[in-house]
Amino acid sequence: MERLQKVIANAGIASRREAEKLIEQGKVKVNGEVVTKRGTQVSKKDEIEVNGKGLEKSIKEYYLLYKPRGTISSTKDEKNRKTVVDLIPTKTKIYPVGRLDYDTTGVLLLTNDGEFANILMHPSHEIEKVYTAKIKGIINGEEINKLKNGVFLDDVLVKASRVKRKKIDLKSNSSIVQITIHEGKNHQVKRMFEAVGYEVLKLRREKVAFFDLKNLSSGEFRMLTPKEVAKVYALVNSKK
């Protein structure tokens, strides 16, 4: 027996949190009956429908993309702009694990495995994300400490676990800073720098957990290995 939202997520229809919303909205049926309780247990024999369509077991796919500038972290865009899904030639309905801004580059994972996506996105798992930011101005030690001690975004205190000034350019009045966070709030890195008085000019995500941009150029992607997928699932088991 498994929880209904986990089964839906594993089928690649949505992330686990999105699956929970579908259940609460009455869009899920089990054996012909609408189910709205998230913790409902189901077995392999149960027939599950989401939005009127039966659940199909799909082969799981996992990709690591070096997201280029000017792409949307979504499966579709109302303005017909290029999405990250457009960059990967597969007929499987994959979706990005989290989001990067339109003008932000770097590591982005895509999959149709909702449980895998949930492990990497859920705040309780504290997945490390490393960014390199080019900011306007010369950041000093006091402001770096502010980022480490925490700044308030939407009345919530968020902290950088590590901040390192990599380079300064007095001529252009700019700094290159590496910052590591565990949360994944909207525009978080840009807003954290804004909170201490700096505008982010360029932003690249270098790492998510142990995934990095090694051997990839902007716009390129690769499939994850079974060992890497297993390692992601092991991240949760190691904290139990």
N, C-alpha and C positions, 0 to 999 in steps of 0.2 A: 504494500500500500504506500502511496505517495500523496503529498499535498497537491491539490488541483492546480494551484498557480505554478508549482514547480513543473508539473507535467506539460502545461501550456508553454512555459518558458523553454523547456527542453525540446519542444516541437518546433521552436524557431519562430513562433508567431509574434512574440513580444518579449520584452524583458520581464523579470518576475514582478517588479513593481507595476509595470503596465498591465500584466496579467491580473494582478489583484484588483486594479481599477475596472477591468472588463468584467470581472466576477461581481463586484459591488454594483455595477451598472446593469446587472441582469442580462448580460450578453453571452452568458455561458450556460450550456445545458449539459446535464449528465444523464444518460439514458432517457432523453426526451424531456426531462424536468429541469426548469430553470433553477440554478444554484447561485445564491448570493453570499454565502458564507465562505470566507477566504480559506479557512483551515480544513475544508472538506477533504476527506481522504478518498482516493480512487484507486482502482486496480487496473491492470492491463486489459481486463475483460470489459471494463466500462466503455461505453460509447460517449465521446465528448464532442460537443459542437461549440464553436466560437463564431459569433455573428452569423449563425445559420449554416456554417460549413463544418463538415466533419474534420476531426483532427487527423492529420496525416503525419506519419513518421518520416522525417526527412534526414538525409545524411548531413552530419554536421560539417560546416566549413569554417575555417579560421584564417584570417589574413592580417598582416601587419603592413600598413600603408605609410609612406612618407608623404603626409598631406602637404600639397602645395598651396601657396597663396591663391585666393580667388576661387575657392571651392567651398560648398556648403556641407556641413556635417549633418546630413539628413539623407533620407531615401528619396525625397522629391522636394522640389522647390516651386512655390507659386509663381515666382518671377522667371521660371525656366532657366535659372542659373545652373551651372555644372555642379553636381553633388559628388561626394566621395564615392558613392556606390557606382557612379558612372565610370569611375577609373578602374574598376575590377570586372573583367569579363566573365561573369558567371550567371547562370539562369536561376540560381538559388536566391531566395529573398533574404539577403543579408542586410544588416544595419550596423551603424557605428556604435561602438561602446563608448558612450559619453560624447562630448562635443568639443571641437576646437573652433574658435571664431573664424570668420570668413578670411581674415588677413593673417591668421596664425598658422604656422607650419609645424611639421614634426610628426611624432609617433601617434598613430591612430589605429586602433584595432577594430576589425569588423568581423561579424559572425552571424550565424542564425541559431546560436546556442544561448538561450536566455539565462541559464544558470551560470554559465561562464561569464557572461556580461555582468550579471549581478554581483559576482565575486569581486570583479574589478571596480565596480562603481559604488558599491554600498559603503557608506562612511565607516561602519563598524569594523571593516576589514583593514582600514588605514593603509591603503595601497599608495606607495610612494610615487610621486610625479615630479620629475626634474625639468625645469625650464631654463632657457637662456634668454634674457631680455636685454635689449638695447634701450636705454632710457635717456631722456633729455635731462642734462644736468650731471653734476659730479656728486654722487652719493657718498655720504660720510658714515663713520662708524656708529654715530648716535642713531641715524635713521635705519641702518642695518639692524641695530639692536631692537628698534621699535618693531620691525617686521618679525623678528624672532620672538619678541615678548607678546606680540599680538596687536591687531588693529580691528576695529569694529566694522563689520559689513552687515547692513540690515539688522543692527542691534545684536549681532552674534560675533563673539571674539574668535578670530581666526589667526593662526600662527604659521610662520614658516619654520620648518624643522632645521633648515640650513640656509644660509645666505652667504654668498661669497662674491666680492667684487673682483672680476677677472681682469678688467682693463679700463683705463680712462683715456679720453681724448680731449685735451684742453682746447685744441683748435676748433673742434666741432661742438664742444661743451656737451659731451655725452659719456655714458658709462655702460660697460657690459657687465651684467650681473647674473650669476647663477642662483636660482632659488628653488628650494625643494618644499613641496606641500603634500598634505595627505587628503585634504578635502577636495571637492570638485564643484564649487559654487560657480554660478554664471560669471564669466569675465573675472574670475577671482584674482589672478595674478595682476592684471591691469589695474583692478580696483585697489589692491593692496598697495601698489606703488603710488597710485593717486592719493591714497590716504596719508602717505608721508611726503607728498608734494612733488611727485615725478610722473611725467607722461611716458608711457611705453611707446617707443617708435617701431620696434620689431620684436616679435616673440616667437620662439621655437620650443616645442616640447621635445626634450632629448630622450626621456625615459618614462615608461610606465611600468612599475614593478621592475622586472629584469629585462624588459623589451627595450631595445634601443634602435638607432638608425644605421647601425653598422652595415656596410656594403649596399646601402640604398641611396639613390639620388632622389631629388624632389619629384614626386609623381609616380615613383616606382613602388612596387609592393612584392610581398612574398607570402607563401602559405606557411602557417605555423607547423612545426613538427608535432607528432603525437607526444613526444617527451615534454615539449613546452606547454602543451595543453594540460598534461597531467601535473606539471609543476604549478600551474595556476590553481588547480583544484587542491593541491597540497598546501597552498597558502592558507586555506581555511582550516584544513585538518590539523595543521601545526599549531593553531591558536586554541584548539578545543581542550 
